[in-house]
Amino acid sequence: MHLDLNLLTALDALLEEGSVAAAADRLHLSSPAVSRALGRIRRVTGDEILVRTGRTMTPTPYALAIRAQVRDLVQQAESVLAPERELDLAALDRVFTLVCHDAITTALSPGLIAAVRHAAPGARLRLLAESSVDTHELRRGQVDLELGSAAPDSPEIRSETFFEDRLVLVVAPDHPFAKRKPTLRRYADAPHVRISRRGRLRDPMDDVLAGHGLERQVVATVPTTTAALGVVRLGEFVTAVPEGMCAGVIEALGLVIVPLPMPRPPVPLVVSWHQRYENDKAHRWLRDRVREVLAEIG
């Protein structure tokens, strides 16, 4: 049986993009060419691979089952055929895009920008805010790294926990909690400002309180840590934030850190990237710099 490895590349693009037109754009081919490749893939595999549902195309169960394997095979082929080169940081001309919450950006950006500028002056960084909805930019290669608290569930996305933080309560210096750690009831009764990019009024903290027959008084949600801490400066309100990521801003604003009145698990900082960059030397160098800067924060 003659195997056409071009079909494997086409299959990889089709499974990732879920669209003939998008796969054609990625492969720099015409849509009819990719459509013909899909027809050949269907004949070889005996499976439809993608089926039309309305205006979109949905992968079949078989396609979902082989997606990670196909991506690994394509990566292996690329690594075999690509010439091995040493990474020349002085000559590196590349834009790296990172997406993260504002607290992470504030803590990470000074050290990371300085480190990249010193070692690779031709490289540039784009640090973008999280979207209020899930996007596919990481999967499409439009984003190099996403930094957050949750691991992705897509098989083609790699992830690693680079850092663990501790959740603490932040109050103004003249707040009663600054002088005396609150009980669970006093904590629940305080006016809380939640940080949520999607405006959610509840989180696992509320479930813990409900187990003690208490209900937290959430008076508002804001999308950023900076906004929440600005409200806390008014004196009456409280908010919970990751201590390591927010320590510098908390100190600069003259606010006070108070331990939570209940034990909470550590807050992970998960760094995610598309598997196409797993063995990319420049990308791996960037991940190492992020890991080093986060280690210094901790």
Disulfide bonds with the S-S distance in Angstrom:
none
